[in-house]
Amino acid sequence: MSGSAAALAERLGRLPAPPGPFRPRFWRSPIRGPWLTSVFGLVLLLGIPVLFVTGALSYAAYNPDLDPLNDQTPDKGVLGFYLFDWPTDPSWLYRLTQGVHVTLGVVLVPVLLAKLWSVIPKLFEWPPARSAAHALERLSLLMLVGGAVFEFATGILNIQLHYVFPGSFYTLHFYGAWVFIAAFAVHVALRLGRMVRALRSRSLLVELRTGRTGTRPEPPDADGLVAPEPAPPTIARRGALALVGSGSLALLVVTAGQSIGGRLRGTALLAPHNRDRDSGPNGFQVNKTAAAVGVTAAMVGPDWRLELHGSGPGRVFTREQLLALPQRSARLPIACVEGWSTEDQHWSGLPLADLAALAGLPDAANVLVESVQPPGPYTSVVLRGNQIRDPRSLLALRVNGAELSLDHGYPARIIVPANPGVNNTKWVGRLTFRTGPA
């Protein structure tokens, strides 16, 4: 800390603390202390890296290196690093990784709130900074709390399809994740030793056997979490742990079914895609309806044609001509970034590999898929060569033995194993197979 900054900190330290939460005696809970904070912190220490890794895997699944269409994050620089080609096997891979990401994110909400409650006196510490190390810790704490609240809040709003963001959720969540994980790493480096000592200071089994009447405050701590004038306990530490744990369990029950499927799908009360489903072959979840994105029956009526481009002159096919070509079937789910997924559906149509051969590029490096959907952020996407060559990757024309419904992408849609749902483009109008980037 510079001399002027140190002098300022010293002057602030000589001033009396503002009234209210800036004064230690404002906080009176007898169970708040390093041990309880560390228990919640340990759960987050285990869970947050899983959230970050599964989020990074979701980023990789979009094939962000292929084309700006797949990743429109501005000025991402080194933050947008890419390590490997997203695979097509197993077909449920994205369903698993994104299901874990979303479900774990929801389940950790009570733990995060409890952790914030347990350290709230630190947010009002006075003076705000006493040294360079203290200032760094305070800054990391501000970034950590702000980043955590931002990431969890935007993620939950997204899975509920409540788009109130001042911009793209994808971009906001991407940059927010990097800010959060950087602050998290700094915070762990600064606090890990204290957390370990705090966890060793009390026995979890003893605390689980201690009721409210036997609850006593922890010894005074250097961090000021223990109340200097604690009030009588209204809940034991085991009660606080049970309250948080039951909240997480309840959220697990009402969330996980949207990814797991089967009988558990009926318990997914927080899943917006569980409601108002049609019956019949097309009676499975729809992320965006045709009406919601401006696709009308006239746009995909008798005049619809599929344009096929590659090496040499382009070709044009009617739907009847496509149906007359050799067809292939595949049983694949749809899994979306919001965490929901369908069960496996029986798709039939033309293998993308066969269409690449018809376009004169059987070894195409990628394919630009364009929809008749009016211009928007996801009306076009680029798929990788390994996705083209997988025999289960289809330009689907039918599902479960019936014509695709308009909401499911009639007259033709993409279906690729382990592909994020948004990249399984609906209402396809043009395929351009390419030997390299655009």
ZIJOJO-V344330 format. One line per field, one symbol per residue. ss: DSSP state (H for helix, E for strand, C for the rest). phi: phi as a letter, one per 20 degrees, with the letter a starting at -180 (. if undefined). psi: psi as a letter, one per 40 degrees, with the letter a starting at -180 (. if undefined). Layout:
ss=???
phi=???
psi=???
This chain:
ss=CCHHHHHHHHHHHHCCCCCHHHCHHHCCCCCCCHHHHHHHHHHHHHHHHHHHHHHHHHHHHCCCCCCCCCCCCCCCHHHHCCCCCCCCCCCCHHHHHHHHHHHHHHHCHHHHHHHHHHHHHHHCCCCCCCCHHHHHHHHHHHHHHHHHHHHHHHHHHHHCCCCCCCCCHHHHHHHHHHHHHHHHHHHHHHHHHHHHHHHHHCCHHHHHHCCCCCCCCCCCCCCCCCCCCCCCCCCCHHHHHHHHHHHHHHHHHCCCHHHHCHHHHHHCCCCHHHCCCCCCCCCCCCCCCHHHHCCCHHHHCCCCCEEEECCCCCEEECHHHHHHCCCEEEEECCECCCCCECCCEEEEEEEHHHHHHHCCCCCCCEEEEEECCCCCCCCEEEEEHHHHHCCCCEEEEEECCEECCCCCCCCCEEECCCCEHHHCCCCEEEEEEECCCC
phi=.ffffffffffffffffgfnffdgffecffefrgffgffffffffeefgfgffffffffffelfefagfebefflflffefcdbffedcffegfgfffffgfffgffegfffffffffdggffdfcffbdaffffffffffffffffffffffffffffeldedfeqfggfffffffffffffffffffedgfffffffffbefffffeeeffefcfffgcfemffffcfeffdbefffffffffffffffffecfffefnmffffeefeefeedlefengeecgcfcffffdnedgffcegefceeccaenffcccefffffffgdcdbdbedcdffnebeffdeebrdffffffffencfdgfacedcdfgggafcecbddegffffffefcefdcblncfgfgfeogebbeccfmeggfeegdlfdbcceceagf
psi=hidddddddddddeiiiiibeehdedheheehiddddddddddddddddddddddddddddefeedidddhfhifdbedfihdihhiehidedddddddddddddddeddddddddddeddddfihidheidddddddddddddddddddddddddddeefggeifahddddddddddddddddddddddeddddddddeeihddddeehaddehiiiiiidefdhhdgiiiheiidddddddddddddddddeddddddaadedeegdeheeeifiiiadefiihdhidddeehidddfadeiihhhibhaiiihhidddddeihiiiihiihhideeiiiihihiiahhdddddddeegdfhdihhhhiehihadfeiihiiddddeheehighdihfeiihiddeeheiiihhiehiddeghifhdhhhhieai.
